[in-house]
Amino acid sequence: MSRSRNGKTVSRIRTGSFERRLSMTRAGLFAGTRVASHMATNWLTSADQREERHKAMLSKQARFLVEELGQLKGSVVKIGQIMALYGEHFLPEEVTEALHTLEDQTSALEWQAVEKVLKEELGADRLQELDVDPEPIGAASLGQVHRARRRSDDLELVLKVQYPGVAKAVDSDLDAVAQMLRVARLVSFGPEFNDWLEEVRMMMHREVDYALEAATTEKFRTLLADDPRFVVPHVLMEYSTEHIIAQTYEHGHPVGSPAVRALSVDRRSRLGEAALELFFRELFEWGEIQTDPNFGNYRIRLAGEPGADPDNDQIVLLDFGAVQSYSDEFLSPVIQMIRASYEQDEEGVIEGGIALNFMQRDWPDEVLSKFAQVCMSVLEPLAPANNSWPDYAVNDKGQYRWKESDLPSRVAREAARSAVSRYFKVPPKEFVFLNRKLIGVYTFIAVLRAEFNGETLLRKFLYGDR
């Protein structure tokens, strides 16, 4: 959840299903008519020109539809943001690029409307116990955050307040967004897309389930209670309701802030190792993974600052609304693929991919082999330090340089150049979210400009090496 970028406020979030559905259907039909007209005339041009003009047309229509979504705000914006993050396997590139611009559309709700929610949910007497700052410190598509102080003991806390009506509008909004994309001819509906759409629906319902988020926050706080490298807010149930989460205010610096960049490479690397180990614990031990890679969900608290641990820089974990539970049935072949990739066991990687149902045994051998190679290359920073690492990815101590390695881009280019991209169509929805999490962890470590080898950590979880 980020601070409102444009400083503007709105008096209400339109959540009436009829007005929103009508608006999106009208926009979809308008865009669809223009797409149909374009396709009817574009065949007169050369093949190269057709492709270029088609991409330009898709981009233009996608931007038009995204502007409409942004004006409606509420859950449709969050739906669009989720589609931007996880939709590259289901939506045209031009559509996901346009959807990413929704991240900038975070106008806050006026204080009078927020105060009304607080009074209705908490009651006047309970609310009187708090001194709430009317200016939000963060605004997003589903709600906004206000700092507060408990009058009795000056305890600092934050109130995450859900916008009125957004929870009830999730299903109708998602159906309307899907219908808009369909009538605009920007997506081809099929079993895979429909399954993914239902996963988005489940994610949205988790996002607006504040009771679940509060319970999950407390669960992670308990799991990490003995690890001084992490801070998880304490949920204050006496001020939490169905549409409000109250928790202690936890200070810290943004991950990319000057204060964090000024840390020594050793301190930044220890933070990077902590982030990687947390991911491994989620994957190998807990089976519950925070799948939202938004850096706004994290802060860095520096050792020695007021109220901080004197000996450890810490990662503050702020948002648990996107935590997903994974079954052993899914995680077992994933872990098999990781182990096989580490051991350079090509056949083991292929078997794991087939078990996850996004590879088929009857694919050409060279495609299966290339897929395994791509998977193994993803584990580059977790593999034994050897001469296979690019020179620019290694420092003078033989440590992996996460930022300079440019690994995600190199892997993407390698996959795109191979025949894998023609066969590897739509992966299981669980794998899409897990892959996005892994990219998020790698990016987090790269932004820290950490330099360390991840092999020791990986072996700890794969083989119990201590």
CORTA-V822020 format. One record per residue. N is the residue number from 1. RES is the residue in one letter. OMEGA is omega as a letter, one per 40 degrees, with the letter a starting at -180 (* if undefined). Layout:
# CORTA-V822020
n = [N:N]
res = [RES:RES]
omega = [OMEGA:OMEGA]
This chain:
# CORTA-V822020
n = [1:2:3:4:5:6:7:8:9:10:11:12:13:14:15:16:17:18:19:20:21:22:23:24:25:26:27:28:29:30:31:32:33:34:35:36:37:38:39:40:41:42:43:44:45:46:47:48:49:50:51:52:53:54:55:56:57:58:59:60:61:62:63:64:65:66:67:68:69:70:71:72:73:74:75:76:77:78:79:80:81:82:83:84:85:86:87:88:89:90:91:92:93:94:95:96:97:98:99:100:101:102:103:104:105:106:107:108:109:110:111:112:113:114:115:116:117:118:119:120:121:122:123:124:125:126:127:128:129:130:131:132:133:134:135:136:137:138:139:140:141:142:143:144:145:146:147:148:149:150:151:152:153:154:155:156:157:158:159:160:161:162:163:164:165:166:167:168:169:170:171:172:173:174:175:176:177:178:179:180:181:182:183:184:185:186:187:188:189:190:191:192:193:194:195:196:197:198:199:200:201:202:203:204:205:206:207:208:209:210:211:212:213:214:215:216:217:218:219:220:221:222:223:224:225:226:227:228:229:230:231:232:233:234:235:236:237:238:239:240:241:242:243:244:245:246:247:248:249:250:251:252:253:254:255:256:257:258:259:260:261:262:263:264:265:266:267:268:269:270:271:272:273:274:275:276:277:278:279:280:281:282:283:284:285:286:287:288:289:290:291:292:293:294:295:296:297:298:299:300:301:302:303:304:305:306:307:308:309:310:311:312:313:314:315:316:317:318:319:320:321:322:323:324:325:326:327:328:329:330:331:332:333:334:335:336:337:338:339:340:341:342:343:344:345:346:347:348:349:350:351:352:353:354:355:356:357:358:359:360:361:362:363:364:365:366:367:368:369:370:371:372:373:374:375:376:377:378:379:380:381:382:383:384:385:386:387:388:389:390:391:392:393:394:395:396:397:398:399:400:401:402:403:404:405:406:407:408:409:410:411:412:413:414:415:416:417:418:419:420:421:422:423:424:425:426:427:428:429:430:431:432:433:434:435:436:437:438:439:440:441:442:443:444:445:446:447:448:449:450:451:452:453:454:455:456:457:458:459:460:461:462:463:464:465:466]
res = [M:S:R:S:R:N:G:K:T:V:S:R:I:R:T:G:S:F:E:R:R:L:S:M:T:R:A:G:L:F:A:G:T:R:V:A:S:H:M:A:T:N:W:L:T:S:A:D:Q:R:E:E:R:H:K:A:M:L:S:K:Q:A:R:F:L:V:E:E:L:G:Q:L:K:G:S:V:V:K:I:G:Q:I:M:A:L:Y:G:E:H:F:L:P:E:E:V:T:E:A:L:H:T:L:E:D:Q:T:S:A:L:E:W:Q:A:V:E:K:V:L:K:E:E:L:G:A:D:R:L:Q:E:L:D:V:D:P:E:P:I:G:A:A:S:L:G:Q:V:H:R:A:R:R:R:S:D:D:L:E:L:V:L:K:V:Q:Y:P:G:V:A:K:A:V:D:S:D:L:D:A:V:A:Q:M:L:R:V:A:R:L:V:S:F:G:P:E:F:N:D:W:L:E:E:V:R:M:M:M:H:R:E:V:D:Y:A:L:E:A:A:T:T:E:K:F:R:T:L:L:A:D:D:P:R:F:V:V:P:H:V:L:M:E:Y:S:T:E:H:I:I:A:Q:T:Y:E:H:G:H:P:V:G:S:P:A:V:R:A:L:S:V:D:R:R:S:R:L:G:E:A:A:L:E:L:F:F:R:E:L:F:E:W:G:E:I:Q:T:D:P:N:F:G:N:Y:R:I:R:L:A:G:E:P:G:A:D:P:D:N:D:Q:I:V:L:L:D:F:G:A:V:Q:S:Y:S:D:E:F:L:S:P:V:I:Q:M:I:R:A:S:Y:E:Q:D:E:E:G:V:I:E:G:G:I:A:L:N:F:M:Q:R:D:W:P:D:E:V:L:S:K:F:A:Q:V:C:M:S:V:L:E:P:L:A:P:A:N:N:S:W:P:D:Y:A:V:N:D:K:G:Q:Y:R:W:K:E:S:D:L:P:S:R:V:A:R:E:A:A:R:S:A:V:S:R:Y:F:K:V:P:P:K:E:F:V:F:L:N:R:K:L:I:G:V:Y:T:F:I:A:V:L:R:A:E:F:N:G:E:T:L:L:R:K:F:L:Y:G:D:R]
omega = [a:i:i:a:a:i:a:i:i:a:i:i:a:a:i:a:a:a:a:i:i:a:a:i:i:i:i:i:i:i:a:i:i:i:a:i:i:a:a:a:a:a:a:a:i:a:a:i:i:a:a:a:i:i:i:i:i:a:a:a:i:i:i:a:i:i:i:i:a:i:a:i:i:a:i:i:i:i:i:i:i:i:i:a:a:a:a:i:a:a:i:a:a:a:a:i:i:a:i:a:i:i:a:a:a:i:a:i:a:a:a:a:i:i:i:i:a:a:a:a:a:a:a:a:i:i:a:i:a:i:a:i:a:a:a:i:i:i:i:a:a:a:i:a:i:i:i:i:i:a:a:a:i:i:i:i:i:i:i:a:i:i:a:i:a:a:a:a:a:a:a:i:i:i:a:i:i:i:i:i:a:a:i:i:a:i:i:a:i:a:a:i:a:i:i:i:i:i:i:i:i:i:a:i:i:a:a:i:a:i:i:a:i:i:i:i:i:i:i:i:i:a:a:a:a:i:a:a:a:i:i:a:i:i:i:a:a:i:a:a:i:a:i:i:i:i:a:i:a:a:i:a:i:a:a:a:i:a:i:i:a:i:i:a:i:i:i:a:i:i:i:i:i:i:i:i:i:i:i:i:i:a:a:a:a:a:i:a:i:a:a:a:a:a:i:i:a:i:i:i:a:i:i:i:i:i:a:i:a:a:a:i:a:i:i:a:a:a:a:a:a:i:i:i:a:a:i:i:i:a:a:i:i:i:i:i:i:i:i:i:i:a:a:i:a:a:i:i:a:i:i:i:i:i:i:i:i:i:i:a:a:i:i:a:a:i:i:a:a:i:i:i:i:i:a:i:i:a:a:a:a:a:i:i:a:a:a:i:i:a:a:a:a:i:a:i:a:a:a:i:a:a:a:a:a:a:a:a:i:i:i:i:i:i:a:a:a:i:a:a:i:a:a:a:a:i:i:a:i:a:i:a:i:i:i:i:a:i:i:i:i:a:i:a:i:i:i:a:i:i:i:i:a:a:a:i:a:a:i:a:i:a:a:i:a:*]
